[in-house]
Structure formats: C-alpha cells, structure tokens
Amino acid sequence: MVKQNLVLTQREDIEAILRECTTCRIAMIAGGRPYIIPMVFGYLWDDEGLTLYFHCGLRGRKNRALHENPVVCFEMDIEGKLMGSGPVANRYSRAFSSIVGEGRVEFAESLQERRSGFAHIMLHQTGRDDFIYENAYLAVAEVFRLRVESFRAVRKLPPSPAFEPSAMVEISGQMDNDDLIDSLDRG
C-alpha cells in the first residue's frame, strides 16, 4: 500500500517523471506465463488521456503476446539516492519517482499511424522532431500505442538536511522532557 502523501496528483509533477524516464517496462501474459520487458517509449498526453508509444519487430514473443491479449500493465521509474545510516536495516530506504498503470495495446494499422508513433518515440528519446521515416522501414516495424486506462504516480524524496539521520540525536534510556530538550540543544 502506498502512503497517500507520496502520491502525485498534479499533472506537471507527473509529466516531470514521464519526461525524465526513457525506459518503460511492459508486463503481459505470453504463453500463459508472466512476461515483462523494458522498452524505449514516447508519449502523448492530450484531452483523450495519456498514451504511450512503442515499437518492435513484426514477429516474436512480445508481438505474439500483445496480439493475443492486449491488456497490459506498465512501470517506469527514476531511482534516487539511498537514505539511511547505521546498523539497523529498517532505517534505510531509497528515494524514487515512479508511474505504474494499466491499459490496452492498439497496433498501428497504416504507415501514417506507424510514422506518428515513431515521431512520439523519437521526440521523447531525442528531443528532436525532424526525423525521416522511410516507408520500407515502416513496413517491417510494428508500432503500438498503450492507451492508459489508469495509473498512479508516486514520489519519495530524500529528507531535508535538517532530518538526515546523522543530524538526529540518538536517545537511549529513560529521559524526562527537560533531559530531552537539553540533549536536542547539544545535538
């Protein structure tokens, strides 16, 4: 269960994660078994919602699985720094930002749809929108979009320097309020 204070609801916060991530993992069922694969992606977030774009070959396990069952889940993340210190394991954590969701895959049916999908991918991956997409290449590449039906974006930030474990005072034994205040003043 995710702590509600970590959940992002503002579009600009969520889109910051989308912009920084370059790899998205897609989970599906292939041959009756779970299958997950990392893929480069592009995206469009418009009035119709969030759509992720991917490409692959015309054959293969992933392609077959997505045609058989287009319902998938996805995950993308930005790994942050390790937080914590000392010998106690459960005082450690890691900063991160992630988006996890689910949706349905739709394959591009025309060369123009493939060209458009590649344009979203290349814009996201390179920041450029001036690529040429040759019809011969588009004819042997599969492009698909994932229409996102639901997702959750989460961010766990490192604590501010005032709350770093090294700045905290270790308190042991019994103390009354005056002893606690004195120890904090010294720390």
C-alpha positions as CSV (number, residue, x, y, z in Angstrom):
1,M,0.0,0.0,0.0
2,V,1.3,3.5,-0.9
3,K,1.3,6.3,1.6
4,Q,-1.1,8.9,0.3
5,N,1.4,11.7,1.0
6,L,3.7,10.2,-1.7
7,V,1.0,10.1,-4.4
8,L,1.3,12.8,-7.1
9,T,-1.9,14.3,-8.4
10,Q,-0.6,17.4,-10.3
11,R,-0.1,16.9,-14.0
12,E,3.2,18.9,-14.0
13,D,4.7,16.6,-11.3
14,I,3.6,13.5,-13.2
15,E,4.8,14.8,-16.5
16,A,8.2,15.6,-15.0
17,I,8.6,11.8,-14.4
18,L,7.4,11.0,-17.9
19,R,10.0,13.4,-19.4
20,E,12.9,12.0,-17.3
21,C,12.1,8.3,-17.9
22,T,13.4,6.8,-21.1
23,T,12.5,3.2,-20.4
24,C,9.1,1.8,-19.6
25,R,8.6,-1.8,-18.6
26,I,5.5,-3.6,-20.0
27,A,4.1,-6.7,-18.3
28,M,1.9,-9.1,-20.3
29,I,1.0,-12.7,-20.5
30,A,3.0,-14.7,-23.0
31,G,2.2,-18.4,-23.5
32,G,0.2,-18.4,-20.3
33,R,3.2,-17.1,-18.2
34,P,4.0,-13.6,-17.0
35,Y,6.4,-11.7,-19.2
36,I,7.9,-8.3,-18.7
37,I,10.2,-6.3,-21.0
38,P,11.9,-2.9,-20.8
39,M,11.2,-0.7,-23.9
40,V,12.0,2.8,-25.1
41,F,8.9,4.8,-25.4
42,G,7.3,8.1,-26.4
43,Y,4.1,9.6,-25.1
44,L,1.2,12.0,-25.8
45,W,-0.9,13.4,-23.0
46,D,-3.9,15.2,-24.5
47,D,-7.6,15.6,-23.9
48,E,-8.1,11.9,-24.6
49,G,-5.7,11.0,-21.8
50,L,-2.2,9.5,-21.6
51,T,-1.0,7.3,-24.5
52,L,2.4,5.6,-24.6
53,Y,4.1,4.6,-27.9
54,F,6.4,1.7,-28.5
55,H,7.9,-0.3,-31.4
56,C,9.1,-3.8,-32.0
57,G,9.6,-6.3,-34.8
58,L,6.8,-8.0,-36.7
59,R,7.4,-11.3,-35.1
60,G,8.5,-12.6,-31.7
61,R,7.2,-13.4,-28.2
62,K,6.2,-9.9,-27.3
63,N,4.4,-9.3,-30.5
64,R,2.5,-12.6,-30.3
65,A,1.6,-12.0,-26.7
66,L,0.3,-8.5,-27.3
67,H,-1.8,-9.6,-30.2
68,E,-3.3,-12.5,-28.2
69,N,-4.0,-10.3,-25.1
70,P,-3.6,-6.6,-25.5
71,V,-4.3,-5.9,-21.8
72,V,-1.1,-4.9,-20.1
73,C,0.4,-3.1,-17.1
74,F,3.4,-0.8,-17.2
75,E,6.0,0.7,-14.9
76,M,8.6,3.4,-15.2
77,D,10.8,4.9,-12.5
78,I,13.6,7.2,-11.6
79,E,15.9,5.8,-8.9
80,G,17.1,8.2,-6.3
81,K,19.7,8.0,-3.6
82,L,19.9,5.5,-0.8
83,M,18.8,7.1,2.5
84,G,19.7,5.9,6.0
85,S,22.7,5.1,8.1
86,G,23.7,2.9,11.0
87,P,23.4,-0.8,11.7
88,V,19.6,-1.1,11.8
89,A,18.3,-2.3,8.4
90,N,14.8,-0.9,8.6
91,R,16.1,2.6,8.9
92,Y,17.1,2.5,5.3
93,S,15.1,3.5,2.3
94,R,15.6,4.9,-1.2
95,A,14.3,8.0,-2.9
96,F,12.4,7.4,-6.1
97,S,9.7,8.5,-8.5
98,S,7.5,6.1,-10.4
99,I,4.4,5.7,-12.6
100,V,2.6,2.4,-12.6
101,G,-0.6,1.7,-14.5
102,E,-2.5,-0.4,-16.9
103,G,-4.2,-0.2,-20.2
104,R,-4.8,-1.7,-23.6
105,V,-2.4,-2.0,-26.6
106,E,-3.6,-1.0,-30.1
107,F,-1.4,-1.7,-33.1
108,A,-0.9,0.9,-35.8
109,E,-2.7,-0.1,-38.9
110,S,-1.3,2.2,-41.5
111,L,2.1,3.6,-42.4
112,Q,0.9,7.0,-41.3
113,E,0.0,5.7,-37.8
114,R,3.4,4.0,-37.6
115,R,5.1,7.2,-38.6
116,S,3.2,9.1,-36.0
117,G,4.0,6.6,-33.3
118,F,7.7,6.7,-34.2
119,A,7.6,10.5,-34.1
120,H,6.3,10.4,-30.5
121,I,9.1,7.9,-29.6
122,M,11.9,9.8,-31.2
123,L,10.7,13.2,-29.9
124,H,10.7,11.8,-26.3
125,Q,14.0,10.0,-26.7
126,T,16.0,12.7,-28.5
127,G,14.1,15.9,-28.1
128,R,14.0,16.2,-32.0
129,D,11.1,16.1,-34.3
130,D,12.8,16.3,-37.7
131,F,13.4,12.6,-38.5
132,I,12.6,10.9,-41.8
133,Y,10.7,7.6,-41.6
134,E,11.2,5.6,-44.8
135,N,8.2,3.6,-45.9
136,A,10.4,0.5,-46.4
137,Y,11.4,0.5,-42.7
138,L,7.9,1.3,-41.5
139,A,6.6,-1.7,-43.4
140,V,8.7,-4.1,-41.4
141,A,8.3,-2.5,-38.0
142,E,5.4,-2.8,-35.6
143,V,4.3,0.3,-33.7
144,F,1.8,0.2,-31.0
145,R,0.2,2.5,-28.5
146,L,-0.8,1.8,-25.0
147,R,-4.0,3.7,-24.1
148,V,-3.5,4.2,-20.4
149,E,-6.8,3.4,-18.5
150,S,-5.4,4.0,-15.0
151,F,-2.1,4.9,-13.3
152,R,-0.6,6.1,-10.1
153,A,2.4,8.3,-9.8
154,V,4.4,8.3,-6.6
155,R,7.5,10.2,-5.4
156,K,9.5,9.6,-2.3
157,L,12.0,12.4,-1.8
158,P,15.1,12.3,0.5
159,P,14.6,14.0,3.8
160,S,15.7,17.6,4.1
161,P,19.2,18.1,5.6
162,A,17.7,19.0,9.0
163,F,16.3,15.5,9.2
164,E,19.2,13.5,8.0
165,P,19.9,10.6,10.3
166,S,23.4,12.0,11.0
167,A,21.8,15.2,12.3
168,M,19.4,13.3,14.6
169,V,20.2,12.7,18.2
170,E,20.2,9.1,19.4
171,I,18.3,8.9,22.7
172,S,18.6,5.9,24.9
173,G,17.4,5.1,28.4
174,Q,14.7,7.0,30.3
175,M,14.5,10.8,29.9
176,D,12.2,13.4,31.2
177,N,11.2,16.4,29.0
178,D,14.0,18.6,30.4
179,D,16.6,15.9,29.6
180,L,15.2,15.6,26.1
181,I,15.4,19.3,25.5
182,D,18.9,19.5,26.8
183,S,20.1,16.7,24.5
184,L,18.5,18.3,21.5
185,D,20.2,21.6,22.3
186,R,23.6,19.9,22.5
187,G,22.9,17.8,19.3
